[in-house]
Amino acid sequence: MLAANPTLRALARGEEVGEGELIELERQLEQELGAPDLQLSPGTIHRAYALRVGCLLEFLRHVLEVGDIPDYVEIVRRQFEAFIAGHAFNADQILFLRTLQSVLAQRHRLTWASCTNRPLPLWAPTPSTAGSPRTSRKRSWRSPRSLP
């Protein structure tokens, strides 16, 4: 695997690697090492090595003994920070993006199914505004703060 992956080779040589390359590497590791014949995951790593990791990049950091590899959650956080800083979003939009950030950090991907499970459905249009012609352009959104 090391020989076939340029990002892994660069990390092993101590070279700097971009966040996009690390995200792609995390995806590749999840796909290849999480296959049914291997089933390597943070849970199996903990059971086998008594090592708690949140993602496979953290495990790779431990195996390669490279301390400067950020974990997946940190990469996602920095990418969202840069995106938000580069745009003029209002408070509700930023709150939605933070919710999306949380989902991506926890699940490592965003699928249609993950959009129908909490916390994202909290952002669905309220029934009172969904079909109203007067509010078709401006919908009210339920915020996680408004839940009991």
Secondary structure, DSSP 8 states (H G I E B T S, - for coil): -TTT-HHHHHHHTT----HHHHHHHHHHHHHHHTSTTT---HHHHHHHH----SSHHHHHHHHHT-TT---HHHHHHHHHHHHHHTS---HHHHHHHHHHHHHHHHHSS--HHHHSSTTGGGGSB-HHHHS-GGGSSS--B--GGG--
